């Protein structure tokens, strides 16, 4: 127990307090500068772009991973090759974001129209009439969606696994009764499965929100936040290592912490409920 | 009759949807696998699907080049022993693979030792502040790593731990700890109480109960935890970037690939082989130990 306490204190509790303190100090942490770092975070154009992109990630990534995960869990439940299909979709969870980024880097590869495309996506665009190849990672209209797509590709399997386990927990009798009463599969999905799995969906969605707030690897590796794809965590890394402004970097970290506080409260509540049940 | 047709149609629709989703999920990786075996000339000029016809023109050259960190054309001696030596001592991915192992294995072992003791104490021993301590663990589950980077880095610079494996092991242990304690404590709590009572009536010390009863009974959940932590550390980029700095000698695979990606041009055609080398171990673990992996995810879906 002593060793665990040592790790928790030195690596988590002390740094959290220290970072909160540093966020009120200047660039080299020598002088007190009040809220100026926070002012910077909410007024600087690059930071605002990062916050806006994180919001886009938050909405799209969370809704699609959870939604698609639920649909896949629901559909695979009724075919014989369920295990195989789920393993394929779950597979990207085992590899790193860096490897996933290489995989998609080649999918997104762009050559000007007229030259043979070597990326699968643009080759497909090229072969369809009326479509032009797209510079997926460069064009500011699509590049954020391309990066979010990679994130979805990695994490949907995670949602699917948890939601699928929740789905199997629904008593089969309820579903059969609904079917005998003539309910369509569509209605069963919306009026029985979704409400009954409300808690599981909430847990999975919370997890996705926490993941997405801290999204770093995909952006760092694929675009390094250039061309309008900046996100908060990458911005913090830049403040730390490129500009050596530890005050601003800490303020960004504090913003991240504040953003997950609802999740902390949610976890604590869930834990309390579990304990009283036992 | 029509009802049967409708049901048949919707069944084939279900199959079509599932199969197309599976294709979207596998084609990108499959394409990369094919590219990793194509020559430089082919990779930069045409799509991977053009190589899917006989005669196959595939090569393992990319793997040798990326592992040794030098191109075959520059190589003076091409015999197996000298290639093997370059893989281990060179600045290629062979070295990075070794570094990833050196980082991941101890990070996993230390975590399990520390977490198992703490979880046992939290589950079965009485001491003041126990509940408060566990509430703290639950709260720490989702705290962003980012909150800890600057103070720890400063501490490491002062203690000369920055750029060392020891520094990274300890950091990964600490970051994995809340989840590990949470997972194991819940599992230990589920063990039957009578087991402990009869053992301690027989005069067994808490220490003996822990080693002789609790640990053997918990092998499955310890296995899930080990797989989780190992993959987490193996796939980590951020922690390595921060605490290992830019040093090539200690860089793990993720850092190596990420620097290959930012220094485009010359070695672009080696990226697919490099990415697959980093994926080999996770894929083997996934294929052989998937049930444990899934159990770990289901047991505590709230890692920070």
Interface residues (C-beta under 8 A of the other chain):
Chain A: X1 X3 X4 X5 X7 X8 X10 X11 X12 X13 X14 X15 X16 X18 X19 X22 X72 X75 X76 X78 X79 X85 X87 X88 X89 X90 X91 X92 X94 X95 X96 X97 X98 X99 X101 X102 X103 X104 X105 X106 X107 X116 X117 X118 X119 X120 X123 X153 X157 X158 X161 X162 X165 X185 X203 X204 X206 X207 X210 X213 X214 X216 X217 X220 X221 X222 X224 X233 X236 X237 X240 X246 X249 X250 X252 X253 X254 X256 X257 X260 X263 X264 X267 X268 X271 X278
Chain B: X10 X14 X15 X17 X18 X21 X22 X24 X25 X26 X27 X28 X29 X31 X32 X35 X43 X44 X45 X46 X47 X48 X49 X114 X115 X117 X118 X121 X122 X133 X135 X136 X137 X138 X139 X140 X141 X142 X143 X144 X145 X146 X147 X148 X149 X150 X151 X152 X155 X170 X171 X173 X174 X175 X177 X178 X181 X189 X231 X234 X235 X236 X237 X238 X241 X242 X253 X254 X257 X258 X261 X262 X271 X272 X274 X275 X278 X279 X282 X283 X285 X286 X290 X293 X294 X297 X298 X301 X302 X303 X304
